[in-house]
């Protein structure tokens, strides 16, 4: 379940920074939002692999 929780944490971080970027024009928050999206991509790929491994082992 840690993959799932990591994804949720990164999504929360993305949302917070995205809001700061859009509403307040904070450029550093935009950078952090992009970084969170990059991490989400990596975590999603790992989660897909993990799900497939479980599915194949059954």
C-alpha positions as CSV (number, residue, x, y, z in Angstrom):
1,X,0.0,0.0,0.0
2,X,3.0,2.3,0.3
3,X,3.0,2.9,-3.5
4,X,-0.6,4.2,-3.2
5,X,0.2,6.4,-0.2
6,X,3.3,7.9,-2.0
7,X,1.1,8.7,-5.0
8,X,-1.5,10.4,-2.8
9,X,1.2,12.5,-1.0
10,X,2.7,13.6,-4.2
11,X,-0.7,14.6,-5.6
12,X,-1.4,16.6,-2.4
13,X,1.9,18.4,-2.8
14,X,1.2,19.1,-6.5
15,X,-2.2,20.5,-5.7
16,X,-0.9,22.8,-3.0
17,X,1.9,24.1,-5.1
18,X,-0.3,24.4,-8.2
19,X,-2.7,26.6,-6.3
20,X,0.1,28.8,-5.0
21,X,1.4,29.2,-8.5
22,X,-1.9,29.9,-10.2
23,X,-3.5,32.1,-7.4
24,X,-0.4,34.0,-6.2
25,X,1.9,33.8,-9.1
26,X,4.6,32.1,-7.0
27,X,7.1,30.9,-9.6
28,X,9.0,28.6,-7.2
29,X,5.7,26.9,-6.4
30,X,5.3,26.2,-10.2
31,X,8.7,24.5,-10.2
32,X,7.7,22.4,-7.1
33,X,4.4,21.5,-8.8
34,X,6.3,20.3,-11.9
35,X,8.7,18.3,-9.8
36,X,5.7,16.7,-8.0
37,X,4.2,15.8,-11.4
38,X,7.5,14.2,-12.4
39,X,7.5,12.1,-9.2
40,X,3.9,11.1,-9.8
41,X,4.8,9.8,-13.2
42,X,7.6,7.7,-11.8
43,X,5.4,6.4,-8.9
44,X,2.5,5.6,-11.3
45,X,4.8,3.5,-13.5
46,X,6.1,1.6,-10.5
47,X,2.5,1.1,-9.2
48,X,1.5,-0.3,-12.6
49,X,4.4,-2.7,-12.5
50,X,3.5,-3.8,-9.0
51,X,-0.2,-4.3,-9.9
52,X,0.8,-6.4,-13.0
53,X,3.2,-8.5,-10.9
54,X,0.4,-9.3,-8.4
55,X,-2.0,-10.0,-11.2
56,X,0.5,-12.4,-12.9
57,X,1.3,-14.3,-9.7
58,X,-2.3,-15.3,-9.1
